């Protein structure tokens, strides 16, 4: 029987670069505790390797010259923590199967159940573009070691629909949220000028926000006098210089005042931006071949806040006939902004949509409901 759980992650929970992942980890930690399990969290805080348990935070590894060295030293302590605290299950956010990770799980599987959550699968395309030498090194090790995982891992948690990964059985869950940390801020559904479209996410090339920016250019080029102004609020930092590329594109197209880059926002500042918004954006992924379903963190927050959204991909946790998500074409063309405006007219005509979104999140998108699946599957 599972009574004590050790979460292990390679994320710094104080970093502003990955707020979405931090929210997820803290939400999972809280959910395991809410479900009645005595939970510990081995992670990074202010670049230090720490062990969190309740209100206590013990510093185990001081910052090293390179973060990767801190990571290596921290993973070496996992088996000792499990033995000293009688851990029954390790729940690990999968980094990559480098030598330090493999060394750790070889020891852990002799002590307790080992569960790894693979946030994105397949993930080889993440090793494309401007990545560090250490990341490339870890990917090369992962390709050699990943098929050995089945010898040391009892279960894979898949944010998707896979039945097995690397020969290990999967349990499928949805990305979820801590509802207590998300303010419900539904619009009052009246005609507004301008119409604000918001995205709150790590700005990645595959989100294809350039399609919306190009769509805004086309919209304003042919805009009638009676049509509303439309503003795109982009919240978050970027990867691989994607934010800077979008800023350059906006300036080139004369949209500097219509596409606003706010950087990372949280707390009351983020609440204020949502309260001023009317529709949110998930992704405009344009790859038809790989287009399918997704399970991204930001759509959970949109549901909890009660703000309808548009996307080019269906979400695995949201019924395809749902009216609080409008699917647009997955292609290379600029987004048709008038289609988004038309969708907002639908929202105005259905004022209960915001309450229904919040209720849906309460019934389906909490971490407690998803992590119960993990405990049931591990036995």
MORA-V487955 format. One record per pair of residues at least 4 apart in sequence whose C-alpha atoms are under 7 Angstrom apart, sorted by the first residue. I is the first residue (numbers start at 1). GAP is how many residues later the second one is. Records with the same first field share a line. If there is no record, write none. Layout:
BEGIN
I = GAP  GAP
END
This chain:
BEGIN
2 = 86  87
3 = 34  35  85
4 = 33  34  35  82  83  84  85
5 = 32  33  34  35  82  83  84  85
6 = 33  34  35  81  83  84  85
7 = 33  34  35  83  84  85
8 = 33  34  35  83  84  85
9 = 33  34  83  84
10 = 33  34  61  85
11 = 32  33
12 = 31  32  33  34  35
13 = 9  31  32
14 = 31  32
17 = 220
18 = 4
19 = 4
20 = 4  277
21 = 4
22 = 4
23 = 4
24 = 4  153
25 = 4
26 = 4
27 = 4  150  151  340
28 = 4  339
29 = 4  10
30 = 4
31 = 4  336  337
32 = 4  5  7  336
33 = 4  5  6
35 = 333
39 = 14
40 = 11  12  13
41 = 10  11  12
42 = 8  9  10
43 = 6  7  8
44 = 4  5  6
45 = 4  5
47 = 16
48 = 11  13  14  15
49 = 10  11  12  13  21  25
50 = 7  8  9  10  11
51 = 6  7  8  9
52 = 4  5  6
53 = 4
61 = 9  12  13
63 = 7
64 = 5  6
66 = 4
67 = 4
68 = 4
69 = 4
70 = 4
71 = 4
72 = 4  28
75 = 25  29
76 = 28
77 = 4
78 = 4  26
79 = 4  28  29
80 = 4
81 = 4
82 = 4  5
83 = 4
87 = 25
88 = 24  25
89 = 23  24  25
90 = 23  24  25
91 = 23  24  25
92 = 23  24  25
93 = 23  24  25
94 = 22  23  24
96 = 42  43  46
97 = 4  5  44  45  48  49
98 = 4  40  43  44
99 = 4
100 = 4
101 = 4
102 = 4
103 = 4
104 = 4
105 = 4  47
106 = 46
108 = 4  6
109 = 4  5  43  44
113 = 41
114 = 39  40  41
115 = 38  39  40  41
116 = 39  40  41
117 = 39  40  41
118 = 39  40
119 = 39  40
120 = 39
127 = 4  9
129 = 111
130 = 110
131 = 4  5
132 = 4
133 = 4
134 = 4
135 = 4
136 = 4
137 = 4
138 = 4
139 = 4
140 = 4
141 = 4
142 = 4
146 = 20
147 = 19
149 = 4
150 = 16  17  18
155 = 13  14  15  223
156 = 12  13  14  15
157 = 13  14  15  16
158 = 4  12  13  14  15
159 = 13  14  15  16  136
160 = 12  13
161 = 11
162 = 8
163 = 6  7
164 = 4  5  6
165 = 4  5
171 = 203  206
173 = 197
174 = 121  143  196
175 = 120  121  122
176 = 121  124  189  190  191
177 = 123  124  188  189  190
178 = 188  189
179 = 125  187
182 = 122  123
183 = 122
184 = 120  121  122
185 = 90  120  121
186 = 119  120  121  168
187 = 88  91
189 = 159  162
190 = 158
193 = 35  36
194 = 34  35  36  37
195 = 33  34  35  36  83
196 = 34  35  36  37  81  82  83
197 = 34  35  36  80  81  82  83  84
198 = 34  35  36  79  81  82  83
199 = 34  35  36  81  82  83
200 = 34  35  36  98
201 = 34  35  97
202 = 34  35  36
203 = 33  34  35  36  39  40
204 = 34  35  38
205 = 37
206 = 79
207 = 76  77  78
208 = 75  76  77  78
209 = 4  75
210 = 4  36
211 = 4  73  122  123  124
212 = 4  122  123
213 = 4  37
214 = 4  120
215 = 4  119  120  121  122
216 = 4  121
217 = 4  36
218 = 4
219 = 4  118
223 = 4
230 = 28
231 = 27  28
232 = 26  27  28
233 = 26  27  28
234 = 26  27  28
235 = 26  27  28  29  30
236 = 27  28  29
237 = 6  26  27
238 = 4  5
241 = 4
242 = 4
243 = 4
244 = 4
245 = 4
246 = 4
247 = 4
248 = 4
249 = 4
250 = 4  5  6  9
251 = 4  5
255 = 4
256 = 4
265 = 4  5
266 = 4
267 = 4
268 = 4
269 = 4
270 = 4
271 = 4
272 = 4
273 = 4
278 = 29
279 = 28  29  30
280 = 27  28  29  30
281 = 28  29  30
282 = 16  17  27  28  29
283 = 28  29
284 = 27  28  46
285 = 27  45
286 = 44  45  46
287 = 4  43  44
288 = 42  43
291 = 22
292 = 21  22
293 = 20  21  22  23
294 = 19  20  21  22
295 = 20  21
297 = 4
298 = 4
299 = 4
300 = 4  65
301 = 4
302 = 4  5  6
303 = 4  54  55  58
304 = 53  54  57
305 = 53
306 = 48  49  51  52
307 = 47
308 = 16  17
309 = 15  16  17
310 = 15  16  17  18
311 = 15  16  17
312 = 15  16  17  18
313 = 14
314 = 6
318 = 4
324 = 29
337 = 4
338 = 4
339 = 4
340 = 4
341 = 4
342 = 4
343 = 4
344 = 4
345 = 4
346 = 4
347 = 4
352 = 4
353 = 4
354 = 4
355 = 4
356 = 4
357 = 4
358 = 4
359 = 4
360 = 4
361 = 4  5
362 = 4
366 = 4
367 = 4
368 = 4
371 = 4
372 = 4
373 = 4
374 = 4
375 = 4
END
